[in-house]
Amino acid sequence: MRYPPEITEPCRMDLVNAGVTELRTPADVDMVLKNGQGTALVVVNSVCGCAAGMARPGVKMAIQHEKRPDKITTVFAGVDIEATNRARDYIPGIPPSSPSIALFKDGKPVYVMERYQIEGRSPQEIAYDLVEAFDEYC
């Protein structure tokens, strides 16, 4: 299901305006993750309340940390469906969820935060967990 732009555009721009690069196609995802060197964060964005109230604010806080991934990217579930599915292909064994956040090192997932780890938590708690992952892997 594709959501209408009048709903999704503010959600998308929330991350884009924070400096996050959109991956709109499977080729965009592959360019970042296939044989990728360095670190890459992929945020699976969503229109849901936990994306707006927890995930996006937490990501925006975390990427202000001095140690952060080389690439900070996002796909949008329900909008860029093929790109989202391709990003999920890179984290086998993890059921699809949105929002979710994955950190990759050299194209391999090293840290994944699923929706159930986002719901009911504050943006500060999410940022803290991401910063710990950044400190360990970036």
N, C-alpha and C positions, 0 to 999 in steps of 0.2 A: 504494500500500500504506500503510495506516495502522498505525503502531506502537502497541503497548499502552501505556496510561497509566502503568503501573508502571515502564516503561522511560523514557518521555519526560518524566514530571513532574519528576524531578530536573534533567534537562537544561534544561527550560523555566524552572524556578525559579532556576537559576543566573544567568540574565540578568535575570529579573524582580526578583530580590532586589538586583540591582545598579542598579536604577532604569530598566531598559529596558522600553519599552511594547510589549506584544504587539499585533500586527495579526492578528486571527483570521479575518477575512472579506475578500473582495475590496473591499467598501465601506470597510472600515477602511483598506486600502491606498490606495484612491482618495482618501480624506479627507486623507491625509498628502501624497500625491504629485501628484494631479491638480490642476493650477493651483496647486501648492504654492508658497508664498513662504518664503524663507529656506533653511536647510539641513536635511537629514534623512539620518540614517544608517539603513540597513536591513540587518540581519544575517539571513542565511538560516541558521538553526540546524539542527542535525542530531544524530542519536544516535551518529555515528561518532567514532572515537578522535581524529581531528584536530580535531573541533569541541570535544571535551572538553579535550584537552591543549594545544591551540594557539589556536584561534579565540576561544572564549569568554574564556579568560584574557587574551588579547591585547586584546580589545574592552574588557574590564573595566578594564584598565590605561589604555588610551587615553582612555576617557571621564572619567578623573580629571584630564586636561589642562585648563588654564584656558580654552583656546580649543577649543570643541567644537561639534558641530551643535546647532541649535535643537531638533530632535527626534531621539531615539535610540530606534529601534524594532527589532522582530524578527518574522519569520515562521518557522514551523517546517515544514521539508520532511518529508513523510511523515506529517504530522499535520494541519496546516491547508493541505491541498493546493491548494484554490482560491485562498486568500490568497497562497500561495507562487507559484503560477502568475501571478497578477495582478502581484505585485512583479517577477517576471522579465519580464513584458511591458514594463515601464518601462526595461529595459536591452536594447534590441534589438541583435542581432549578438553577444551574449555567450551562449555555450551554458549551459544550466542546470547548475549545480553546487552541491553543498552539502558543507560549509559554503561560504558566500561572503559578501562584505560590499560594499555599494555606498553611496557618498555622493552625494547629490543636492543640487543648488542650483537653487532655483526650479522644482522638478519634473523637472529634467534630470540624467541621470547625469554626474558629473564625475570620479569615481574608482571603480574596481571592482577588488576583490581576489578572484580566483577560487580554487577549491580547490587547483589546482596551485601557487598562490602562497602557500598556507597550509601544505600538507603538508611535513613535514620541517624546519619553521622553529620557532624558539622563540616563546613568547608575547611576549617583549620585542621581537623583530624585527618581529612583526606590529604591536604597539603603536607602535613607532617609525614604521613606514610610515603607519599611520593618523594619527598625530599630525602627520606632515608634510603629509598631505592636509588635515587640520583647519586647520593654519596657513595653507595656501594658499587654501582655499575658504570657511572659516567666519569 
